[in-house]
Amino acid sequence: MLSDMPHLRLVTDEPVTEPSDVDATDDRPRLSLRLLMAASGRCSCDDCLRAFRAGDKSAGIVSVTAPRQRITAVR
């Protein structure tokens, strides 16, 4: 998902405390995985986020199928 958007970088869990910790050559906007998943139309709940981080690349994909047409009346 992030490989399609090389202009962004993910926020890590590690806090940045000193300016020397920040890579000066990387000025791309920082983006959380939760926000990235929501922006791409995926579910970004805790369970889907954990599943995606664990390697399930289909986590959070909401599948919408057309409802089956049922017979409501017989002539």
mmCIF file as gemmi writes it, N, C-alpha and C atoms, coordinates in Angstrom:
data_model
loop_
_atom_site.group_PDB
_atom_site.id
_atom_site.type_symbol
_atom_site.label_atom_id
_atom_site.label_alt_id
_atom_site.label_comp_id
_atom_site.label_asym_id
_atom_site.label_entity_id
_atom_site.label_seq_id
_atom_site.pdbx_PDB_ins_code
_atom_site.Cartn_x
_atom_site.Cartn_y
_atom_site.Cartn_z
_atom_site.occupancy
_atom_site.B_iso_or_equiv
_atom_site.pdbx_formal_charge
_atom_site.auth_seq_id
_atom_site.auth_asym_id
_atom_site.pdbx_PDB_model_num
ATOM 1 N N . MET Axp A 1 ? 0.83 -1.185 0 1 0 ? 1 A 1
ATOM 2 C CA . MET Axp A 1 ? 0 0 0 1 0 ? 1 A 1
ATOM 3 C C . MET Axp A 1 ? 0.872 1.246 0 1 0 ? 1 A 1
ATOM 4 N N . LEU Axp A 2 ? 1.87 1.284 0.853 1 0 ? 2 A 1
ATOM 5 C CA . LEU Axp A 2 ? 2.725 2.466 0.926 1 0 ? 2 A 1
ATOM 6 C C . LEU Axp A 2 ? 3.655 2.554 -0.275 1 0 ? 2 A 1
ATOM 7 N N . SER Axp A 3 ? 3.935 1.419 -0.914 1 0 ? 3 A 1
ATOM 8 C CA . SER Axp A 3 ? 4.822 1.45 -2.08 1 0 ? 3 A 1
ATOM 9 C C . SER Axp A 3 ? 4.187 2.213 -3.238 1 0 ? 3 A 1
ATOM 10 N N . ASP Axp A 4 ? 2.855 2.349 -3.227 1 0 ? 4 A 1
ATOM 11 C CA . ASP Axp A 4 ? 2.169 3.119 -4.255 1 0 ? 4 A 1
ATOM 12 C C . ASP Axp A 4 ? 2.262 4.615 -3.995 1 0 ? 4 A 1
ATOM 13 N N . MET Axp A 5 ? 2.686 4.996 -2.794 1 0 ? 5 A 1
ATOM 14 C CA . MET Axp A 5 ? 2.766 6.399 -2.411 1 0 ? 5 A 1
ATOM 15 C C . MET Axp A 5 ? 4.158 6.726 -1.853 1 0 ? 5 A 1
ATOM 16 N N . PRO Axp A 6 ? 5.17 6.772 -2.719 1 0 ? 6 A 1
ATOM 17 C CA . PRO Axp A 6 ? 6.524 6.986 -2.225 1 0 ? 6 A 1
ATOM 18 C C . PRO Axp A 6 ? 6.753 8.38 -1.645 1 0 ? 6 A 1
ATOM 19 N N . HIS Axp A 7 ? 5.813 9.276 -1.827 1 0 ? 7 A 1
ATOM 20 C CA . HIS Axp A 7 ? 5.966 10.635 -1.301 1 0 ? 7 A 1
ATOM 21 C C . HIS Axp A 7 ? 5.585 10.731 0.173 1 0 ? 7 A 1
ATOM 22 N N . LEU Axp A 8 ? 5.149 9.604 0.773 1 0 ? 8 A 1
ATOM 23 C CA . LEU Axp A 8 ? 4.763 9.579 2.187 1 0 ? 8 A 1
ATOM 24 C C . LEU Axp A 8 ? 5.648 8.613 2.953 1 0 ? 8 A 1
ATOM 25 N N . ARG Axp A 9 ? 5.772 8.818 4.263 1 0 ? 9 A 1
ATOM 26 C CA . ARG Axp A 9 ? 6.476 7.858 5.105 1 0 ? 9 A 1
ATOM 27 C C . ARG Axp A 9 ? 5.637 7.595 6.339 1 0 ? 9 A 1
ATOM 28 N N . LEU Axp A 10 ? 5.728 6.374 6.847 1 0 ? 10 A 1
ATOM 29 C CA . LEU Axp A 10 ? 4.929 5.983 8.001 1 0 ? 10 A 1
ATOM 30 C C . LEU Axp A 10 ? 5.52 6.53 9.284 1 0 ? 10 A 1
ATOM 31 N N . VAL Axp A 11 ? 4.65 6.873 10.202 1 0 ? 11 A 1
ATOM 32 C CA . VAL Axp A 11 ? 5.064 7.265 11.541 1 0 ? 11 A 1
ATOM 33 C C . VAL Axp A 11 ? 5.391 5.993 12.289 1 0 ? 11 A 1
ATOM 34 N N . THR Axp A 12 ? 6.502 5.987 12.991 1 0 ? 12 A 1
ATOM 35 C CA . THR Axp A 12 ? 6.864 4.807 13.765 1 0 ? 12 A 1
ATOM 36 C C . THR Axp A 12 ? 6.408 4.982 15.205 1 0 ? 12 A 1
ATOM 37 N N . ASP Axp A 13 ? 6.444 3.918 15.968 1 0 ? 13 A 1
ATOM 38 C CA . ASP Axp A 13 ? 6.055 3.977 17.37 1 0 ? 13 A 1
ATOM 39 C C . ASP Axp A 13 ? 7.115 4.625 18.241 1 0 ? 13 A 1
ATOM 40 N N . GLU Axp A 14 ? 8.323 4.732 17.718 1 0 ? 14 A 1
ATOM 41 C CA . GLU Axp A 14 ? 9.413 5.312 18.484 1 0 ? 14 A 1
ATOM 42 C C . GLU Axp A 14 ? 9.287 6.836 18.504 1 0 ? 14 A 1
ATOM 43 N N . PRO Axp A 15 ? 9.278 7.441 19.687 1 0 ? 15 A 1
ATOM 44 C CA . PRO Axp A 15 ? 9.171 8.898 19.74 1 0 ? 15 A 1
ATOM 45 C C . PRO Axp A 15 ? 10.472 9.568 19.291 1 0 ? 15 A 1
ATOM 46 N N . VAL Axp A 16 ? 10.334 10.665 18.589 1 0 ? 16 A 1
ATOM 47 C CA . VAL Axp A 16 ? 11.491 11.447 18.16 1 0 ? 16 A 1
ATOM 48 C C . VAL Axp A 16 ? 11.72 12.496 19.227 1 0 ? 16 A 1
ATOM 49 N N . THR Axp A 17 ? 12.847 12.394 19.926 1 0 ? 17 A 1
ATOM 50 C CA . THR Axp A 17 ? 13.102 13.311 21.036 1 0 ? 17 A 1
ATOM 51 C C . THR Axp A 17 ? 14.124 14.378 20.69 1 0 ? 17 A 1
ATOM 52 N N . GLU Axp A 18 ? 15.045 14.05 19.819 1 0 ? 18 A 1
ATOM 53 C CA . GLU Axp A 18 ? 16.086 15.011 19.475 1 0 ? 18 A 1
ATOM 54 C C . GLU Axp A 18 ? 16.074 15.272 17.98 1 0 ? 18 A 1
ATOM 55 N N . PRO Axp A 19 ? 16.417 16.497 17.575 1 0 ? 19 A 1
ATOM 56 C CA . PRO Axp A 19 ? 16.455 16.789 16.147 1 0 ? 19 A 1
ATOM 57 C C . PRO Axp A 19 ? 17.444 15.915 15.391 1 0 ? 19 A 1
ATOM 58 N N . SER Axp A 20 ? 18.469 15.404 16.062 1 0 ? 20 A 1
ATOM 59 C CA . SER Axp A 20 ? 19.436 14.545 15.382 1 0 ? 20 A 1
ATOM 60 C C . SER Axp A 20 ? 18.83 13.194 15.011 1 0 ? 20 A 1
ATOM 61 N N . ASP Axp A 21 ? 17.709 12.832 15.656 1 0 ? 21 A 1
ATOM 62 C CA . ASP Axp A 21 ? 17.041 11.564 15.343 1 0 ? 21 A 1
ATOM 63 C C . ASP Axp A 21 ? 16.312 11.608 14.005 1 0 ? 21 A 1
ATOM 64 N N . VAL Axp A 22 ? 16 12.777 13.525 1 0 ? 22 A 1
ATOM 65 C CA . VAL Axp A 22 ? 15.239 12.937 12.287 1 0 ? 22 A 1
ATOM 66 C C . VAL Axp A 22 ? 16.201 12.963 11.114 1 0 ? 22 A 1
ATOM 67 N N . ASP Axp A 23 ? 15.904 12.169 10.107 1 0 ? 23 A 1
ATOM 68 C CA . ASP Axp A 23 ? 16.727 12.153 8.902 1 0 ? 23 A 1
ATOM 69 C C . ASP Axp A 23 ? 16.513 13.46 8.147 1 0 ? 23 A 1
ATOM 70 N N . ALA Axp A 24 ? 17.533 14.269 8.034 1 0 ? 24 A 1
ATOM 71 C CA . ALA Axp A 24 ? 17.407 15.596 7.438 1 0 ? 24 A 1
ATOM 72 C C . ALA Axp A 24 ? 17.089 15.528 5.948 1 0 ? 24 A 1
ATOM 73 N N . THR Axp A 25 ? 17.437 14.435 5.285 1 0 ? 25 A 1
ATOM 74 C CA . THR Axp A 25 ? 17.18 14.333 3.852 1 0 ? 25 A 1
ATOM 75 C C . THR Axp A 25 ? 15.774 13.861 3.55 1 0 ? 25 A 1
ATOM 76 N N . ASP Axp A 26 ? 15.053 13.367 4.545 1 0 ? 26 A 1
ATOM 77 C CA . ASP Axp A 26 ? 13.708 12.837 4.335 1 0 ? 26 A 1
ATOM 78 C C . ASP Axp A 26 ? 12.678 13.861 4.817 1 0 ? 26 A 1
ATOM 79 N N . ASP Axp A 27 ? 12.198 14.672 3.905 1 0 ? 27 A 1
ATOM 80 C CA . ASP Axp A 27 ? 11.239 15.712 4.279 1 0 ? 27 A 1
ATOM 81 C C . ASP Axp A 27 ? 9.814 15.354 3.869 1 0 ? 27 A 1
ATOM 82 N N . ARG Axp A 28 ? 9.578 14.048 3.612 1 0 ? 28 A 1
ATOM 83 C CA . ARG Axp A 28 ? 8.227 13.622 3.243 1 0 ? 28 A 1
ATOM 84 C C . ARG Axp A 28 ? 7.305 13.744 4.447 1 0 ? 28 A 1
ATOM 85 N N . PRO Axp A 29 ? 6.024 14.002 4.205 1 0 ? 29 A 1
ATOM 86 C CA . PRO Axp A 29 ? 5.072 14.066 5.323 1 0 ? 29 A 1
ATOM 87 C C . PRO Axp A 29 ? 4.98 12.72 6.036 1 0 ? 29 A 1
ATOM 88 N N . ARG Axp A 30 ? 4.847 12.774 7.354 1 0 ? 30 A 1
ATOM 89 C CA . ARG Axp A 30 ? 4.702 11.564 8.159 1 0 ? 30 A 1
ATOM 90 C C . ARG Axp A 30 ? 3.223 11.222 8.267 1 0 ? 30 A 1
ATOM 91 N N . LEU Axp A 31 ? 2.898 9.946 8.109 1 0 ? 31 A 1
ATOM 92 C CA . LEU Axp A 31 ? 1.52 9.502 8.053 1 0 ? 31 A 1
ATOM 93 C C . LEU Axp A 31 ? 1.37 8.225 8.863 1 0 ? 31 A 1
ATOM 94 N N . SER Axp A 32 ? 0.338 8.15 9.691 1 0 ? 32 A 1
ATOM 95 C CA . SER Axp A 32 ? 0.119 6.929 10.463 1 0 ? 32 A 1
ATOM 96 C C . SER Axp A 32 ? -0.506 5.865 9.571 1 0 ? 32 A 1
ATOM 97 N N . LEU Axp A 33 ? -0.252 4.61 9.91 1 0 ? 33 A 1
ATOM 98 C CA . LEU Axp A 33 ? -0.82 3.501 9.137 1 0 ? 33 A 1
ATOM 99 C C . LEU Axp A 33 ? -2.338 3.514 9.226 1 0 ? 33 A 1
ATOM 100 N N . ARG Axp A 34 ? -2.881 3.874 10.378 1 0 ? 34 A 1
ATOM 101 C CA . ARG Axp A 34 ? -4.334 3.938 10.547 1 0 ? 34 A 1
ATOM 102 C C . ARG Axp A 34 ? -4.949 4.953 9.578 1 0 ? 34 A 1
ATOM 103 N N . LEU Axp A 35 ? -4.333 6.126 9.467 1 0 ? 35 A 1
ATOM 104 C CA . LEU Axp A 35 ? -4.833 7.148 8.556 1 0 ? 35 A 1
ATOM 105 C C . LEU Axp A 35 ? -4.673 6.714 7.109 1 0 ? 35 A 1
ATOM 106 N N . LEU Axp A 36 ? -3.572 6.077 6.79 1 0 ? 36 A 1
ATOM 107 C CA . LEU Axp A 36 ? -3.337 5.589 5.44 1 0 ? 36 A 1
ATOM 108 C C . LEU Axp A 36 ? -4.37 4.538 5.045 1 0 ? 36 A 1
ATOM 109 N N . MET Axp A 37 ? -4.687 3.622 5.973 1 0 ? 37 A 1
ATOM 110 C CA . MET Axp A 37 ? -5.691 2.602 5.679 1 0 ? 37 A 1
ATOM 111 C C . MET Axp A 37 ? -7.067 3.241 5.475 1 0 ? 37 A 1
ATOM 112 N N . ALA Axp A 38 ? -7.425 4.194 6.332 1 0 ? 38 A 1
ATOM 113 C CA . ALA Axp A 38 ? -8.723 4.857 6.202 1 0 ? 38 A 1
ATOM 114 C C . ALA Axp A 38 ? -8.803 5.662 4.91 1 0 ? 38 A 1
ATOM 115 N N . ALA Axp A 39 ? -7.721 6.324 4.548 1 0 ? 39 A 1
ATOM 116 C CA . ALA Axp A 39 ? -7.724 7.139 3.326 1 0 ? 39 A 1
ATOM 117 C C . ALA Axp A 39 ? -7.828 6.285 2.069 1 0 ? 39 A 1
ATOM 118 N N . SER Axp A 40 ? -7.384 5.028 2.156 1 0 ? 40 A 1
ATOM 119 C CA . SER Axp A 40 ? -7.456 4.155 0.985 1 0 ? 40 A 1
ATOM 120 C C . SER Axp A 40 ? -8.737 3.322 0.962 1 0 ? 40 A 1
ATOM 121 N N . GLY Axp A 41 ? -9.667 3.621 1.869 1 0 ? 41 A 1
ATOM 122 C CA . GLY Axp A 41 ? -10.956 2.948 1.859 1 0 ? 41 A 1
ATOM 123 C C . GLY Axp A 41 ? -10.992 1.657 2.647 1 0 ? 41 A 1
ATOM 124 N N . ARG Axp A 42 ? -9.967 1.393 3.431 1 0 ? 42 A 1
ATOM 125 C CA . ARG Axp A 42 ? -9.941 0.183 4.252 1 0 ? 42 A 1
ATOM 126 C C . ARG Axp A 42 ? -10.489 0.482 5.633 1 0 ? 42 A 1
ATOM 127 N N . CYS Axp A 43 ? -10.934 -0.557 6.305 1 0 ? 43 A 1
ATOM 128 C CA . CYS Axp A 43 ? -11.328 -0.431 7.697 1 0 ? 43 A 1
ATOM 129 C C . CYS Axp A 43 ? -10.05 -0.203 8.498 1 0 ? 43 A 1
ATOM 130 N N . SER Axp A 44 ? -10.09 0.715 9.443 1 0 ? 44 A 1
ATOM 131 C CA . SER Axp A 44 ? -8.883 1.006 10.213 1 0 ? 44 A 1
ATOM 132 C C . SER Axp A 44 ? -9.097 0.763 11.704 1 0 ? 44 A 1
ATOM 133 N N . CYS Axp A 45 ? -9.957 -0.195 12.024 1 0 ? 45 A 1
ATOM 134 C CA . CYS Axp A 45 ? -10.17 -0.539 13.438 1 0 ? 45 A 1
ATOM 135 C C . CYS Axp A 45 ? -8.91 -1.233 13.969 1 0 ? 45 A 1
ATOM 136 N N . ASP Axp A 46 ? -8.849 -1.406 15.275 1 0 ? 46 A 1
ATOM 137 C CA . ASP Axp A 46 ? -7.663 -2 15.893 1 0 ? 46 A 1
ATOM 138 C C . ASP Axp A 46 ? -7.364 -3.398 15.36 1 0 ? 46 A 1
ATOM 139 N N . ASP Axp A 47 ? -8.4 -4.219 15.186 1 0 ? 47 A 1
ATOM 140 C CA . ASP Axp A 47 ? -8.188 -5.592 14.712 1 0 ? 47 A 1
ATOM 141 C C . ASP Axp A 47 ? -7.62 -5.617 13.295 1 0 ? 47 A 1
ATOM 142 N N . CYS Axp A 48 ? -8.155 -4.785 12.421 1 0 ? 48 A 1
ATOM 143 C CA . CYS Axp A 48 ? -7.658 -4.744 11.04 1 0 ? 48 A 1
ATOM 144 C C . CYS Axp A 48 ? -6.245 -4.18 10.985 1 0 ? 48 A 1
ATOM 145 N N . LEU Axp A 49 ? -5.972 -3.187 11.807 1 0 ? 49 A 1
ATOM 146 C CA . LEU Axp A 49 ? -4.641 -2.595 11.86 1 0 ? 49 A 1
ATOM 147 C C . LEU Axp A 49 ? -3.612 -3.627 12.327 1 0 ? 49 A 1
ATOM 148 N N . ARG Axp A 50 ? -3.947 -4.381 13.371 1 0 ? 50 A 1
ATOM 149 C CA . ARG Axp A 50 ? -3.038 -5.424 13.862 1 0 ? 50 A 1
ATOM 150 C C . ARG Axp A 50 ? -2.826 -6.513 12.813 1 0 ? 50 A 1
ATOM 151 N N . ALA Axp A 51 ? -3.896 -6.902 12.141 1 0 ? 51 A 1
ATOM 152 C CA . ALA Axp A 51 ? -3.787 -7.943 11.119 1 0 ? 51 A 1
ATOM 153 C C . ALA Axp A 51 ? -2.907 -7.475 9.962 1 0 ? 51 A 1
ATOM 154 N N . PHE Axp A 52 ? -3.036 -6.227 9.558 1 0 ? 52 A 1
ATOM 155 C CA . PHE Axp A 52 ? -2.213 -5.701 8.469 1 0 ? 52 A 1
ATOM 156 C C . PHE Axp A 52 ? -0.747 -5.668 8.88 1 0 ? 52 A 1
ATOM 157 N N . ARG Axp A 53 ? -0.486 -5.214 10.112 1 0 ? 53 A 1
ATOM 158 C CA . ARG Axp A 53 ? 0.904 -5.18 10.6 1 0 ? 53 A 1
ATOM 159 C C . ARG Axp A 53 ? 1.49 -6.58 10.719 1 0 ? 53 A 1
ATOM 160 N N . ALA Axp A 54 ? 0.627 -7.577 10.961 1 0 ? 54 A 1
ATOM 161 C CA . ALA Axp A 54 ? 1.086 -8.966 11.069 1 0 ? 54 A 1
ATOM 162 C C . ALA Axp A 54 ? 1.336 -9.599 9.706 1 0 ? 54 A 1
ATOM 163 N N . GLY Axp A 55 ? 0.987 -8.894 8.632 1 0 ? 55 A 1
ATOM 164 C CA . GLY Axp A 55 ? 1.287 -9.399 7.298 1 0 ? 55 A 1
ATOM 165 C C . GLY Axp A 55 ? 0.097 -9.724 6.427 1 0 ? 55 A 1
ATOM 166 N N . ASP Axp A 56 ? -1.111 -9.591 6.952 1 0 ? 56 A 1
ATOM 167 C CA . ASP Axp A 56 ? -2.315 -9.872 6.16 1 0 ? 56 A 1
ATOM 168 C C . ASP Axp A 56 ? -2.61 -8.663 5.27 1 0 ? 56 A 1
ATOM 169 N N . LYS Axp A 57 ? -2.206 -8.749 4.019 1 0 ? 57 A 1
ATOM 170 C CA . LYS Axp A 57 ? -2.356 -7.608 3.103 1 0 ? 57 A 1
ATOM 171 C C . LYS Axp A 57 ? -3.801 -7.351 2.682 1 0 ? 57 A 1
ATOM 172 N N . SER Axp A 58 ? -4.696 -8.287 2.998 1 0 ? 58 A 1
ATOM 173 C CA . SER Axp A 58 ? -6.105 -8.067 2.666 1 0 ? 58 A 1
ATOM 174 C C . SER Axp A 58 ? -6.891 -7.558 3.874 1 0 ? 58 A 1
ATOM 175 N N . ALA Axp A 59 ? -6.198 -7.293 4.979 1 0 ? 59 A 1
ATOM 176 C CA . ALA Axp A 59 ? -6.866 -6.822 6.195 1 0 ? 59 A 1
ATOM 177 C C . ALA Axp A 59 ? -7.49 -5.457 5.959 1 0 ? 59 A 1
ATOM 178 N N . GLY Axp A 60 ? -8.705 -5.306 6.396 1 0 ? 60 A 1
ATOM 179 C CA . GLY Axp A 60 ? -9.386 -4.028 6.302 1 0 ? 60 A 1
ATOM 180 C C . GLY Axp A 60 ? -10.1 -3.768 4.995 1 0 ? 60 A 1
ATOM 181 N N . ILE Axp A 61 ? -9.935 -4.638 4.025 1 0 ? 61 A 1
ATOM 182 C CA . ILE Axp A 61 ? -10.611 -4.426 2.747 1 0 ? 61 A 1
ATOM 183 C C . ILE Axp A 61 ? -12.082 -4.762 2.926 1 0 ? 61 A 1
ATOM 184 N N . VAL Axp A 62 ? -12.909 -3.797 2.674 1 0 ? 62 A 1
ATOM 185 C CA . VAL Axp A 62 ? -14.351 -3.973 2.839 1 0 ? 62 A 1
ATOM 186 C C . VAL Axp A 62 ? -14.919 -4.414 1.499 1 0 ? 62 A 1
ATOM 187 N N . SER Axp A 63 ? -15.484 -5.592 1.476 1 0 ? 63 A 1
ATOM 188 C CA . SER Axp A 63 ? -16.034 -6.135 0.244 1 0 ? 63 A 1
ATOM 189 C C . SER Axp A 63 ? -17.519 -5.808 0.172 1 0 ? 63 A 1
ATOM 190 N N . VAL Axp A 64 ? -17.901 -5.154 -0.896 1 0 ? 64 A 1
ATOM 191 C CA . VAL Axp A 64 ? -19.3 -4.802 -1.092 1 0 ? 64 A 1
ATOM 192 C C . VAL Axp A 64 ? -19.788 -5.561 -2.319 1 0 ? 64 A 1
ATOM 193 N N . THR Axp A 65 ? -20.757 -6.41 -2.101 1 0 ? 65 A 1
ATOM 194 C CA . THR Axp A 65 ? -21.318 -7.176 -3.209 1 0 ? 65 A 1
ATOM 195 C C . THR Axp A 65 ? -22.754 -6.742 -3.443 1 0 ? 65 A 1
ATOM 196 N N . ALA Axp A 66 ? -23.197 -6.904 -4.649 1 0 ? 66 A 1
ATOM 197 C CA . ALA Axp A 66 ? -24.576 -6.557 -4.981 1 0 ? 66 A 1
ATOM 198 C C . ALA Axp A 66 ? -25.504 -7.569 -4.325 1 0 ? 66 A 1
ATOM 199 N N . PRO Axp A 67 ? -26.579 -7.101 -3.732 1 0 ? 67 A 1
ATOM 200 C CA . PRO Axp A 67 ? -27.504 -8.043 -3.099 1 0 ? 67 A 1
ATOM 201 C C . PRO Axp A 67 ? -28.182 -8.921 -4.149 1 0 ? 67 A 1
ATOM 202 N N . ARG Axp A 68 ? -28.46 -10.144 -3.774 1 0 ? 68 A 1
ATOM 203 C CA . ARG Axp A 68 ? -29.149 -11.056 -4.682 1 0 ? 68 A 1
ATOM 204 C C . ARG Axp A 68 ? -30.592 -10.615 -4.825 1 0 ? 68 A 1
ATOM 205 N N . GLN Axp A 69 ? -31.074 -10.726 -6.031 1 0 ? 69 A 1
ATOM 206 C CA . GLN Axp A 69 ? -32.478 -10.393 -6.243 1 0 ? 69 A 1
ATOM 207 C C . GLN Axp A 69 ? -33.306 -11.601 -5.857 1 0 ? 69 A 1
ATOM 208 N N . ARG Axp A 70 ? -34.225 -11.383 -4.981 1 0 ? 70 A 1
ATOM 209 C CA . ARG Axp A 70 ? -35.073 -12.465 -4.512 1 0 ? 70 A 1
ATOM 210 C C . ARG Axp A 70 ? -36.488 -12.286 -5.067 1 0 ? 70 A 1
ATOM 211 N N . ILE Axp A 71 ? -37.149 -13.366 -5.251 1 0 ? 71 A 1
ATOM 212 C CA . ILE Axp A 71 ? -38.531 -13.306 -5.709 1 0 ? 71 A 1
ATOM 213 C C . ILE Axp A 71 ? -39.384 -12.85 -4.534 1 0 ? 71 A 1
ATOM 214 N N . THR Axp A 72 ? -40.127 -11.784 -4.745 1 0 ? 72 A 1
ATOM 215 C CA . THR Axp A 72 ? -40.962 -11.275 -3.664 1 0 ? 72 A 1
ATOM 216 C C . THR Axp A 72 ? -42.445 -11.62 -3.878 1 0 ? 72 A 1
ATOM 217 N N . ALA Axp A 73 ? -42.789 -11.91 -5.122 1 0 ? 73 A 1
ATOM 218 C CA . ALA Axp A 73 ? -44.185 -12.264 -5.404 1 0 ? 73 A 1
ATOM 219 C C . ALA Axp A 73 ? -44.226 -13.188 -6.615 1 0 ? 73 A 1
ATOM 220 N N . VAL Axp A 74 ? -45.213 -14.047 -6.622 1 0 ? 74 A 1
ATOM 221 C CA . VAL Axp A 74 ? -45.371 -14.979 -7.74 1 0 ? 74 A 1
ATOM 222 C C . VAL Axp A 74 ? -46.703 -14.662 -8.387 1 0 ? 74 A 1
ATOM 223 N N . ARG Axp A 75 ? -46.729 -14.599 -9.703 1 0 ? 75 A 1
ATOM 224 C CA . ARG Axp A 75 ? -47.964 -14.302 -10.419 1 0 ? 75 A 1
ATOM 225 C C . ARG Axp A 75 ? -48.62 -15.547 -10.91 1 0 ? 75 A 1
